[in-house]
Structure formats: C-alpha cells, structure tokens
Amino acid sequence: MKPGASRGVPPLRIAIAGGGYVGLVTAAGLATLGHRITVAEAQEDRVHDLRAGRLPIREPGLGALWDRAMERGLAVTAPGEQAYAEAQLIIICVGTPPRDDWTQDLASLEGAARDIGSALAHSHQYSVVAVKSTVLPGTTQGPIRSAVEKASGRRAGGDFGLASVPEFLAEGNAVEDFLNPKRIVVGGLDDASTKMVLAAHEGLPGPRVVTDIPTAEMIKYVSNAFLAARVSLSNEIGNICKALGIDARRVLEAVGMDDRIGPKFLRSGVGFGGSCFAKDVRALAVRADTLALGSQMLRATLQVNEEQPRRLVELLRGRLDSLSGRRIALLGLAFKPGTDDVRESRGLAVARLLVQAGARVVAYDPMAIPNARRVAQDLEYVGTSAAALEGADACVIATEWPEFAHLGREFKAMRRGLVVDGRGALDPRDLNIEYEGLCW
Ligand code: UGA
C-alpha cells in the first residue's frame, strides 16, 4: 500500500512506548500510514542506534520501512513526560516478561503508564492510552488505568481515553502481519477511545473487531493458546502415528483439507518455541488456577511440548545404545527458521538433555549461534553443517532451515550416518543415511 493511501483522516501524533520488537514494527507501520511518530525507548544506546537507522532486530522489510519512516520525521527519544506530551495516541509496547511463578512482571508497563500520566497532567488536549503489550484481561483497566490516573490526577473515560490493541505479529513475518492484518482488534473504554485507535489504523486492510478492553486482551491469549494447542495436538497425534507406523504428515495434510480445520499449524515434530506461545499459555493457565478453574487443555499443551524434545533424545538413545561420549551434530538452534531468536528453542532443549546424558554436542545454525552462545556455553559451535556433521555419531535436526533440505554428501563425513529429524526438514530418499523422523 502507498503511504497514507486511502486515508480519510488527517495524520495523528502518535507516541510509541518501547522501541523493542513490537514497538518498532508498530512505529514503522503507522508511519507508513502517514502518522507522525515518536518512539520512546529506555536504553540510551538503542536510542542512539535507532536514530542512526540501526535496528536491534532482524525482520524482513523493516529496515526499508524504518528508513522511510525516519525520512518522514519519525523521532526516537528517551522515555519520560516529554516523550508523550504532544501525542494524541500513546501505544504502550513495552515487554511483560514472565516471573518464575509464570505471572507477568508489569514493572516496565507501570513505569510507562506513570510517565504517560505525568505528561497527561500538564496536557490540555484529549489523548488515548492504548496497550499493545500482551497483558492478561483486567490489566489495562486495573493497574495500568490506576497508574495513569494517579500520575495525571485525571480520570480515564472523561479526561483521557483507554484502549487495548493487541498485536498479532509473527517473527519473520511481522511487517507483512502489520500491513495486511487478519483482523485489527480494538477494545475501547468508550467510543472516543475506540475511534482514535481505529483512525490510527485507517488505510490498513482487514476486518475490525471492536469490543471492550478485557475481551480484546483475551483475544490475544486465546489466539496463541489455540495455535499452541494445535501444535501440541499435532505432536501427540504424530507420536501415535509413529507408533502405528503411519506418517503423521500425510494424515495431518489430509485432515487440514477440511475447511473447518484448515491446513496451518499442523506440523508435528519437536514442538513450539519462541517468546510468546509458552509464556502466554502459562500465564493463562495460572490465571485459570487463580479463578479456581484449573486448565487441563492449557497444561497438556505445555506438557506435550516439554515432552517432545525428551522423546527425540530417547529415540536417539535407543538407536545409539548410550549417549555418553557420543558426538552429536545439532542442526538448528533458532526457535523457527528465519530468525536468530533462541527463546524457548527446542533445539536448545534437546541440546541440554544431550549434554546431561554425557553427549558432546556440536551445533550449527545459520543465524542463531551468537544468541545460543550466550545461554548455552557447554555446546561446541561451528560455522557450517558440514563441520557439525564431521565425525558425528548422529545428527539431530531441530529447526527446518531450508538449507538443511539440500544437505547430501555432507552426511558422508559422519562416523555413523544416523539422522533424527525433529521437523521433517529432510527428504531422505536418495541419501545414503539411517533416517528417523520424530513423528513419521
Ligand atoms: C506467534 C504467533 O504466530 C503470532 O501471531 C503472535 O503475534 C506471536 O506469537 C506473539 O504472541 O507475539 P511467533 O512466536 O513469532 O508468533 O512464531 P510462530 O510462527 O507462531 O511459531 C511458533 C512456534 O511454533 C515455532 O517454534 C514453530 O516452529 C512452531 N510450530 C508452528 C510448529 O511446531 N508446528 C506448526 O505447525 C507451526
């Protein structure tokens, strides 16, 4: 879409609290629609980098969008009252990391809310505060609203607007997800709040879902819970299929042809990773506990996901008799292809189990080695698949990077050509290897 195309409203002054993954994609995306954007970011060096056009994340298309946004006047500043003083719409995009007990740490969010409140205290215009950070139902109207009201001395609803506008951005596809959303969900405290958020998104395609704030917050959790549950169900089906000598991939492909089910998120294997699925499913499960409801499906979704790496390692142990002292080539550390993100990576989960069992793990990933190194020092890292496979007793594939599909003669350098594929990344036909899929 051309910048500002088909927009019937004048550009808005929008401040984005948080220059992380969600904040940057949102800022660049809204700038494309013609709005005047200020990003408030707490890390000084990041402010510096962003102003110089250096992005801290890799995301296809974001660099070009960011450069264009900067040319159109996007500003990056430190957080604080000043950052929000002029804004008609303030979108909070700061992180809500999980605590050890799986509850959410709202410190950054409340900090941003206080800064925004201080700005509103001196402002003479009507502004809307919208939360894009993933928060449990009740958070925006509870602690966030209170923090803004307390710091501003003003009242939500009358003096300023309040809304929830959850993000549905998948890593590696975030720009596309922003510019061509499946739906835009807006939960507003009142009509004025909703209208402002809708106006900010005018020009984007896709249906609008207008609702109240807790419903909007919940839609985000349920979306991720559904996707994660589909993956775990596919994995459990995959385990059963394998025991029956059936290829789960053929089964799930046919199942997905029913349009009541659909073809996506039915890939079985070593499980889901990433910063969102496990975190959000856990947070919702804990919330269900606090409501004295419990949550069998959510817990099972997590359990199956924890079990898959163990299954893979047991399968390997069965084939090698013992893992102790074995050299295992681990291909894939990123939680999915196209990213260097290793949060909740199933490859690293497999690696931890292998190291515990006394194996020597030699790992390769096209992008994620620097991040993996930071959290897993007891692995050996090499720069190519070939180097990982050299002299290995077995190979594990934990991420379906396209380049792994082209491996062939590299397997010849293994001591024993055993490959356990956790993702269906490899077509073993014509390869002279012992191949075993996790769910097929
Ligand atoms: C996910 C959602 O897809 C986004 O819509 C959401 O906005 C985002 O979380 C978030 O809450 O911020 P993301 O974590 O980037 O996005 O990655 P996905 O592409 O959804 O994949 C998650 C994991 O599931 C990956 O490890 C992937 O390998 C795994 N997966 C996915 C499977 O194992 N099987 C499948 O069929 C699909």
Residues whose N, C-alpha, C, O or C-beta is under 5 A from the ligand:
A	BS01	UGA	E167 F168 L169 A170 E171 V231 F265 L266 R267 G271 F272 G273 G274 S275 C276 F335 K336
